[in-house]
């Protein structure tokens, strides 16, 4: 009784599904008749020394032994001696007090670095020589902890 109510679309879907099922059964029967059995060795993939996926196992003669104790698994803390290298000097080339930002030209690299007024430790003006640290800003490197350079 259910099939008398079927629409054309439902009949198409049912016939398509039956066709797929029959094709799948034929493929399965074909594999069985060929006698080709897939083994685990056929499914293994290897990665060579260059990171490429290959089907051949690696050459045991090229194997290198790594001493497990030589691998460092800890994070080293920065030494206080290297903290001085993080502080850089530069010249304030542009300040927009209304919008709250400016730019500093690094004296070593001559690169222009963005600075926001929240990063200023004391008031600065254009052409002042300042010390600063470079940190990660929203759109790239940004000057942090900016203060006037005093000798």
Number of C-alpha atoms within 10 A of each C-alpha: 5 5 8 6 8 10 9 9 9 12 12 11 11 11 12 12 12 12 12 11 11 12 12 12 12 12 11 11 11 12 13 11 9 8 8 9 9 9 8 7 8 9 8 11 12 13 13 14 9 6 8 8 11 12 13 11 11 13 8 7 6 8 8 7 6 8 7 7 7 7 8 8 7 6 6 7 6 8 8 8 7 9 10 10 9 10 14 16 19 25 21 22 17 17 19 13 11 6 9 11 16 20 21 28 20 21 13 9 8 11 12 20 18 19 25 19 18 11 16 17 13 10 9 16 16 14 14 15 20 21 20 24 18 17 13 10 13 7 7 9 15 20 24 22 17 26 18 20 13 7 3
